[in-house]
Amino acid sequence: MVYHSNEESVLRNKDIKRRTFLKTSTAGVVSASIGLSWNRTVGAHQQDEDTKSDGSCCDRTYATVADAMKAPPETIAYVPAIYSGTAIKKPDYLATIDVDPKSNTYGQIIHRLPMPNIGDELHHFGWNACSSCHGEEGASRQFIVLPGISSGRIHIVDTENPKAPKLHKVVEAEEIAKKTNLSAPHTVHCLASGEIMISMLGNANGEGPGGFLLLDENFDVKGRWENDATGMKFNYDYWYQPRHNVMVSSEWGSPNTVSQGFKLEDVHAGKYGQQIHFWDWKARKIVKSQDLGETGLIPLEVRFHHDPDSTHGFVGAALSSTMWHWHKRGGQWDVKKVISVESVETEGWPFPVPGLITDLVLSLDDRFLYFSNWLHGDLRQYDVSDPSNPKLTGQLWLGGVIGREQSLQGRKLIGGPQMLQLSLDGTRLYLTNSLYSPWDNQFYPDMKTQGCYLMQIDCDTEKGGMTVNEKFFVDFGNEPDGPSRAHEIRFPGGDCTSDIWV
């Protein structure tokens, strides 16, 4: 089943509405205050920062990138906490964390929302609305779309009360499989049309190439987004840039492969991806597949510039530990390797240990690129003012397997830096250390018994550089039901991987 939405007309109407909205805004600046108003009040003794005086949730979106960068600092973070792959037979849950340094519960988990079932493996998640919907009537970044990569369920979480989210709805994997022949949900983005689009790693039987699921505004299954996926062997992450009529997607492996842990022979057997795909956004078909070759094995996270007029973007190839830059030149998409992380000979390993680039994030001003080397254990900051010529400006060692052990607040940093999230102003970087339970258990077996953590890094946005905030450390090893894993990070007011401007 393929659902055909009226995305092109929606974008045209949206542009007209936005221009009208901006013209009618008082002094032309109210658009910014709308995007900022949700977080005017702070502190536990005041009204919750994400609610209006009547208790309703406001939009939490921004007309421009500049407006987003001027937003008040985040005071709450949401992080999935995961028991999948451990001996603890409890549901995964969504942790709400106080990240306001002025609060008396700073650095603490203030709420836990358990899912209805065991074994979901909560993973990546997103919102029902972002800045692509700014100015649209009824558009509000209120609902978290929280998939389980193992169970295939999609949980809809209401954050009207941001400090105490509640479960709104569950879309069952059986319904998705029946209507779309898809499984293993991963990346969540909202569309300007009000729909939700989710990359799916496999078909109903757990084989590649997967596809893209559409949910409507009520979170009902509409069907598949793509019309023609010829050339795609696997699926993983994606990012769209409507002004250039393009979407870029990447490849990991099929659910049946990745769920069994990493095996080098699977790479040699062609069971992992090494391509990125450029899609015609309107026609919903692949127009170019770029094979990155042996130096581009397992391309994972993709990030376009936030500037909607830009064609520049980056993708990190995990196994090859290389960073690739793309842009449009002469009407064609040009893709080149711009960073290589050398493997390291390590005692006890049968082959040199790759850095394993597992996540990356771009600052909203598109100046700084951050990425994590999960196996080496280092976090890197690059100045990418010239996107084709990144310059290393900061590096921190935070664990890993190559002998650079670190600790914080008396806790040894098990694993390496993994999921990253950056504040809207670019000065605070948050990170967790879990990748995916079958791979965690293989490379960092202590993680399932000792749990994970959330850290915060202070970033110099003028000269470059990073320092660990030693006052902030959320230890998921001390949870009431036992140690849990921590994965992706989101803020109620948006972050550097949620928002797309159209």
N, C-alpha and C positions, 0 to 999 in steps of 0.2 A: 504494500500500500504506500503510495507516494502522495503527500499533500502538497498542493500548489498554492502558496500564499501570494498576496498581491504586494510583495515587498517593494517593488520599484515605485508603485504609486504611493505606498505608505511613506517612503522616503521623500518623494516630491511634496506630498501634503505636509509631512513633518517639517520640511524646510520652510514652507510657507507659514506654518503655525509658529515656528521658532522666530522668524523674522517679525511676525505680527506681535508675538509675545515680547520680544525685546523692545520693539518700538513703543509698546504701550506701558512698559515698565517705567516707573517714576525715575526721571533723570537718566534713564538708560542704565541704571546700576542695580535696580531691584532684583534683576536676574541673579546677581551674585548673592544678594542677601537671602533669596529663597534657598539657594544651595547651601547656605551657611546656617540658616536659622534653626535647623534641627538641633544644633549642639550649643546653643547660647548659654544654657544653664549647666553648671557642673557641681559636683559634690553630692555626697549621699543625702545631705539634709535638704537638697533642693529637688525640684521636679526632675524626673528622669530626662537626661539630655536628649533623647531621641523622640520625645513626645511633645505635642502642642498642648496648650492649656486645656483643650477639651478632651485630651486623652488620645486623640487620633494620631496616627503616624504620618509624618510629613514625608516629602519626596526623597531627601538625602541624596540628591543628584546635583549636577553642576552644568551650567551652560557651556563653559569653556574649560580648557586645561588650567588656565591661569586662575580661574575661580576656585577650582579644586585645590590648587596649591596654597591658596589663602585660607582654606578651611581651618577651623579650630583643631587642635591635636586630638587624635583618637583617645578615647577613655575606656573603651571596651574592645576586647578581641574574642573571636570565636575560633575554637580549635577542636576538631574531632579527636576523641580519645577512644582507642581501639583495643579490644580484647581478642579480636580474631588472631589466631596463630599462637595463643598462649594457653596455659592450662586453666585459666579462669573462665568459667562458663557463665558469662554475664553479657548482656547486650553492650555494644559500643554506645557511646554517648557524646553529646555536644557539650563541651566545656565553655562556660562564659568566664572570661578572665578580666580582672580589673587592671588596666594599664595606665591609670591616672596617678601620677606621682604625688598628687595632692590628697589622695584618698587614704583612709586608714586601712583599707583592704588592698592596697597596691601590691601587685604581684601575686595575688591569690585567686584561686578558682572560687567564684561567688555563686555559681549555679551549674547544675549538671542535668542535662535532659537525656535520659536513656531512650534508646530506640525500642520498638515493640518486640524485636526478634534478636536472636543470637546469631552471630556469624556474618554480619553485613560487610565487614571491612570498609568502614567509612573512609573516604579517600579525598579526592578533590571535590570542591563544591562551589556554588556561585549564588547569584541573586536572580530574582524574578524581574528586576529592573535595574538599570544603571544609567549613566549619563547619556547613552544613546536614546533614552526615552525622556530626557529632560524637557519640561514644558508641555508634555502630553497630559491631557486630562486623565486623572486617575492613576498616573504612573507613580509608583512609590517603591523604593527599595525596602520592602518590608518582609518578604518571604525568602528564606534560604532554601535553595534546592540542593539537597544533600544525598547523593547516591551512595550505595554500597557497591563497590567494584566486584565483590565476590558474590553477593546475593542477587545483584541486579535490581534491587528495590530502589526507588527514589523517594526520599522523605522530604516533605514540604514542611518547613518550620516557620512559625509566625514569630517575628521579633517586634511586634507592636510595643510590648514591654521589653526593651532591649536587654535588661538585666535578668530577665526570666523568660526566655523563649519557650514556646509550647508547640507541640506537634499539631499540625493542621491537617495533614493528609499523607497517605502512603500510596504510591503507584507501584503495583506489584509486578515482579519480573515476568510472571506468566502472561499478563496482559500485554506487556511490551513485546514479548516473544511472539505472541499470537498475531498481533497487529502489524509488526514490523520485521520480524525475524532478526532481532538484534539482542545483544547481551553485553554485560560488563560496561556500565556507564562510566565515563571519565570526566572530560572537561565540560563545564557549564558556562554558557554565555546567554544573556538575554539579547533579543533582537529589537530593532526599532519598531517592529510591527506589534510588539507585546508578547510574541511567542518566546519560548525557551528552546534553545538548541543544545544538544548534548552529544559529544562524540562517544561512539560505542565501539569497543575494541573487537567485538566478534559477532557472529551470527548466533542464532538460538542454540546451536550445538557447540559454541565456544571456539569456532574456527574463524580465521580471517576471511575477508578484509574488514568486516564490520561496516559501519556507516554513521549516519547522523540522525538522531531522533529529534522530533519536534513535539513539544507540549504546547497546548494553547494557554490562554490567560487564566483558565480555571485549573490548569495543571492536568488536563486530560490528554491522552495520547492522540496525536493527530496523524502521525505517520512518519515517513522518512523525508529528509530534506533533499538529498542528492538525486539528480536525474541520471547522471552518468559518472561512475567512478572507475572507468577503465584506466588501468595503470596502477591503481592502489592495491598493494598487497596486504598492508596492515594499516592500523589507525592508532592515533594517540591524541595529540593536542591540536588546537587550531586557533586562529585569530583572523578576523575579517577587517577589511578596510574599504567601506562602501564607496568612498569618493574615487577610488581607483578600480572599482568593480572586481575586487579580488578577495579571496580567502587563501590562507596558507595552512596546510595541515602536515602532520609528521607521522612517523611510523615507529611503533614499539614491536609488539609481537601479538600473536593470538592469545586469548585467555587460557586456552589449553596448554600453551607453552610457558607463559610467564608465571602461571600459578604453581608450576612444579619447581620453582627455583631456577637460578641461572646455571646453564650448562654450556660450556664452550663449544661442545659438539653441535649444539643447536644453532650456534652462529654459523659454523662451517656448513651446516645443512640448509642454510637459507631461511631459518625460522625466525629471524629478526630483521627489522627494516633497515634500510639505508637510503631512503628517498624522502624528499619533501615534495609537496604537490601544490601547484598554483591553480586555483579554481576560478572560473568565471562566476562571479557572485550571483548575477542575475539568471544566467542559464543553468547554474548549479551543476557544472560539469568541469572536469579537470582539463585544463588547456596546456599544462606543462608539468611533467614529472622530472625532477632533478635528482639523478642518482649521485650520491655523495661518495660512493666507492668505499674502499677499505679504510680510508681516513675519515669516514663519516658514518660509522656504524652506530645504530640505534639513536637516531635523532629524536629527541624528546620535546622539551618545552620550546614553543615558538612565541616570539614577542615582536609585534610591530611597534614602530614609534607611536607615541600617543598623539602626536600632531597628525590630525586626520588628512592633511595635505601631503604628508611624507610617504614615500614608498620604501623607506628603509626598515629593516628588521633583522632579527637574529634568531638562530636556532642552535642549541647545544647538542652535539653528538656524544652521548654518554660513554659508550664503550671506547670509542676512539679518543675521547677527551679533547675534542676540538670544538671551537666556536666558529660558526659560519654567518656571514653577513650577506643579505640580499638587498637589492634595490632595482628599480626599473631604469634601464638605460637604452635610449634609442628605440623605445617601444617594446623592449624585451626584458625579461627578468634575468638579472645577472646574480650568480651565487658564487661566493668565494670564501675559502677558509682564512680566518684572520687571527686566530689564537690556537696554539697547540700546547697541551700540558703533557710533559714527558712522563712516561711510566718510570717506576722506581723499583729496582731490585730489592726485594724484602725477604728476610729469612722466613722460611716456612711456606713460601709461595712458589708454586711450580713455574710461574711466569712473572715477568715484571708487572707490578701493580699499576693499573691505570688510575688516573685521578677520578674517573667516573663523574662527569658533569651531569648532575641530576636535576638542577633547577636554576633558573635565572630570572632576574627582574630588572626592568629599566625604570629609572626615575621618571617622574611625570614630565620633567623638562627635557627628557631624552639625552641628558648629558652623561649620566653614570650607568654603567652596566655592572651588575653583581651576579656572581655565580658560585655554586658550591661544588667542591670536589669531595664527594661522599666517602670515597675510600682513602684518599690521601689525608682528608680531614682539614682542608683549608678552605677559607672563604676569601673570595677575591673581589676587588673593586677596580674597574677600569673607567678611565675617561674616554668616552666615545663621541666627543664633540665632532670628530672626524670618524664616522662610523666604519670606514674601511681601514682605519689605522688606530685601533685601541691602544691606550697607554695605561699600564698597570700603575695604580695610585694607592692601593692598599691591599694588605693581606694579613689574615689572622689564622692561627693554627688552633683548631678546636676539636681535637680527637684524631680519629682515623686509625689506620692499621700499619702505618709505616714508621711508628716509633716516636711520634711527637705527642705524647700523652699530656692532657691538660685537665685542670679541675676548676670548679667555681663553687663558692660557698661550701667547700668541703666535699663536693660531689665530683667524682671522676666523670669526665665527659665521654660516655660510651657512644660509639658510633661516630659519625662525622656530620658536619652541617649539611642539611638536606633542604627541606622546604623553606622558602624565603618569602617575606612580605615586607614592603616598604611603606612608610607613612607618606601621606599625600605631599608633605613638604620636603620629603627626601632625607630627613635628618635621623630617622629611627628605622633600623632594619631589624625585623624579628625573624627568628629561625627555630626550626625543630629538627630532630635528627632521625626520624623514622622514614624509610623509603616505601616498603611494601612488605607485609609480614613474611611471606616465603623467602624473600631476599634478606630481610633483617635477620631471620633465624639462621640463615646460611653464613652471612658475613659478620654479624654481630650477635651471636647467640645469647649473650648476657642481657640483651635488651628486653627479652620476653619475661625475665624474672626481676629486672631492676627498673624497668620502665624508661620513659623518655623525658624530655625537658623542653621548655620554651625559654629562649634567651633573647636579649635585646642588645643591639649594637648601635653605638652613636656614630654617625657618619658626618664627616666634614664635607660640606657641599660647596666650599669655595676652593680650597687647595687640594681636596681629596684626603683620604685616610680614614681609618676606623679604629674605634676603641670599644672594649666590652663594658657594658653597664653592669658593674659588679653588684649593684643594689637590686637588680631584677633577675630572678631565676625561679621559674615555675617547675617544680619537680613532680612529674607524673608518676614517680616511683612511690609516692606516699599517699596514693588515692584510697578512699574508704574501702573499696572492693578489691584492692590490690593494684600492683603496678600496671599501667597502661601505656600504649604508644600514643604519640602526638604527631599530627600530620599538618595539613594546610591551615593557613591563618587568614582570617577575614575581619574587617572592621565594619560596623554598621554604617559609617559614613563613606565607605568606599576605600579603595586601595589601588595600588599600581598595577594589579592584574585583573581587576574587576571591570574597570570603566573603558568603554570604547566611545569615541565621539564620531558622529556621522556627518 
